[in-house]
Amino acid sequence: MTQNTNDTKTWPDLAIGLYDKLTGRGAEITYEFQGLEVSVPSSASPQAQHATWRVSGTVKVRTKDEAAAARA
């Protein structure tokens, strides 16, 4: 069995691919988090300090195609 080189390899790539497919179709992506913790660096330096962000709730990403709406 051969591996398809177009397979998604990371979660960010998956999210980008999904967003790209849905953009322009009036789509909405909803993420719901319960107690998500994200360590956010202050810079790209290996010695960067980190802040912890805690998220509980909903994040919505909406897309729309302005050009398609203008043509309608």
Rosetta silent file (secondary structure, phi, psi, omega in degrees, C-alpha in Angstrom):
SEQUENCE: MTQNTNDTKTWPDLAIGLYDKLTGRGAEITYEFQGLEVSVPSSASPQAQHATWRVSGTVKVRTKDEAAAARA
SCORE:     score description
SCORE:     0.000 S_00000001
   1 L     0.000  129.558  178.983    0.000    0.000    0.000 S_00000001
   2 L   -94.531  149.571  179.140    1.454    3.396   -0.949 S_00000001
   3 L   -91.693  134.140  176.955    1.026    6.482    1.165 S_00000001
   4 L   -74.886  123.509 -178.592   -0.637    9.484   -0.416 S_00000001
   5 L   -72.887   -8.722  178.312    1.723   12.465   -0.092 S_00000001
   6 L   -90.114    0.467  179.842   -1.313   14.788    0.035 S_00000001
   7 L   -62.273  142.609  176.006   -2.475   13.365    3.378 S_00000001
   8 L   -70.656  133.172 -174.908   -2.870   15.915    6.154 S_00000001
   9 L  -107.685  -20.550 -176.974   -0.069   15.498    8.671 S_00000001
  10 L  -134.236  159.429  177.531   -0.920   18.019   11.430 S_00000001
  11 H   -61.932  -43.234  177.622   -4.004   19.398   13.187 S_00000001
  12 H   -60.116  -39.111  177.497   -3.336   22.952   11.931 S_00000001
  13 H   -62.985  -38.153  177.891   -3.112   21.633    8.348 S_00000001
  14 H   -63.563  -45.442 -179.935   -6.437   19.862    8.846 S_00000001
  15 H   -63.234  -42.607  179.116   -8.065   23.048   10.145 S_00000001
  16 H   -63.101  -44.723  179.753   -6.634   25.103    7.265 S_00000001
  17 H   -62.619  -41.911  178.433   -7.828   22.557    4.702 S_00000001
  18 H   -64.549  -46.046  179.115  -11.316   22.472    6.200 S_00000001
  19 H   -60.368  -44.194  179.303  -11.509   26.266    6.318 S_00000001
  20 H   -60.769  -39.946  179.917  -10.311   26.526    2.703 S_00000001
  21 H   -67.386  -33.740 -175.121  -12.989   24.060    1.562 S_00000001
  22 H   -90.067  -21.123 -179.099  -15.751   25.924    3.394 S_00000001
  23 L   -59.242  134.475  178.760  -14.718   29.490    2.571 S_00000001
  24 L    87.084    3.782 -179.084  -17.106   31.069    0.116 S_00000001
  25 L  -116.946   14.818 -179.361  -19.918   28.666    0.896 S_00000001
  26 L    65.803   28.042 -174.314  -21.520   30.585    3.727 S_00000001
  27 L   -81.596  159.484  173.141  -20.167   27.994    6.153 S_00000001
  28 E  -133.773  131.414  176.335  -19.779   28.263    9.890 S_00000001
  29 E  -110.590  127.700 -179.208  -17.287   26.284   11.934 S_00000001
  30 E  -118.744  127.448  175.838  -18.046   26.052   15.650 S_00000001
  31 E  -112.955  132.752  177.145  -15.534   24.932   18.254 S_00000001
  32 E  -120.804  126.989 -175.511  -16.705   24.276   21.807 S_00000001
  33 E  -118.881  143.684  173.373  -14.152   24.049   24.608 S_00000001
  34 E  -126.077  104.609  176.767  -14.417   22.938   28.211 S_00000001
  35 E    66.587   31.651  177.201  -11.406   23.915   30.309 S_00000001
  36 E   -70.399  133.405  175.815   -8.954   24.157   27.414 S_00000001
  37 E  -118.524  130.419 -179.614   -5.556   25.483   28.496 S_00000001
  38 E  -124.696  128.124  176.890   -3.131   27.001   26.003 S_00000001
  39 E   -91.439  112.346 -173.979    0.405   28.049   26.888 S_00000001
  40 E  -104.357  118.391 -179.324    1.070   31.219   24.878 S_00000001
  41 E   -75.692  150.668  178.086    4.706   32.309   24.454 S_00000001
  42 L   -79.529  -15.749  177.452    5.670   35.983   24.666 S_00000001
  43 L  -161.330 -179.150  178.563    8.026   35.526   21.693 S_00000001
  44 L   -87.069    0.912 -179.195    9.521   32.878   19.411 S_00000001
  45 L   -69.050  144.212  175.626   12.639   32.673   21.572 S_00000001
  46 L   -61.368  -23.036  179.882   13.381   29.361   23.324 S_00000001
  47 L   -94.090   10.863 -176.412   13.640   31.400   26.564 S_00000001
  48 L   -60.413  143.790  171.697   10.226   33.052   26.110 S_00000001
  49 L   -79.181  155.551 -177.910    7.939   33.392   29.081 S_00000001
  50 E  -123.338  141.836  171.485    4.512   31.800   28.763 S_00000001
  51 E  -108.682  143.743  177.693    1.053   32.893   29.805 S_00000001
  52 E   -98.617  120.826  174.704   -1.672   30.315   30.317 S_00000001
  53 E  -100.364  132.095  176.987   -4.960   31.090   28.586 S_00000001
  54 E  -112.445  131.164 -177.175   -7.998   29.143   29.772 S_00000001
  55 E  -127.012  125.893  169.923  -10.985   28.826   27.463 S_00000001
  56 E  -134.147  116.286 -179.214  -14.422   27.460   28.257 S_00000001
  57 E   146.560 -158.398 -172.985  -17.099   28.276   25.724 S_00000001
  58 E  -116.278  136.473  172.120  -17.725   28.551   22.029 S_00000001
  59 E  -118.543  125.224  179.480  -15.597   29.985   19.235 S_00000001
  60 E  -114.961  137.058  175.366  -17.339   30.453   15.873 S_00000001
  61 E  -118.115  117.489 -179.624  -15.639   31.059   12.539 S_00000001
  62 E  -111.788  143.039  177.879  -17.985   32.252    9.815 S_00000001
  63 L  -125.224  151.478  172.192  -17.140   32.594    6.168 S_00000001
  64 L  -152.510  154.663 -177.404  -18.929   34.258    3.290 S_00000001
  65 L  -105.140  100.431 -178.113  -18.175   34.942   -0.318 S_00000001
  66 H   -62.017  -38.234 -178.265  -18.637   38.668   -0.950 S_00000001
  67 H   -66.148  -40.419 -179.919  -18.116   38.251   -4.713 S_00000001
  68 H   -66.512  -38.372  179.259  -20.819   35.566   -4.961 S_00000001
  69 H   -65.416  -37.035  179.929  -23.265   37.746   -3.009 S_00000001
  70 H   -68.981  -32.568 -179.907  -22.600   40.670   -5.376 S_00000001
  71 H   -75.526  -23.017 -174.680  -23.285   38.458   -8.431 S_00000001
  72 L   -72.975    0.000    0.000  -26.620   37.226   -7.042 S_00000001
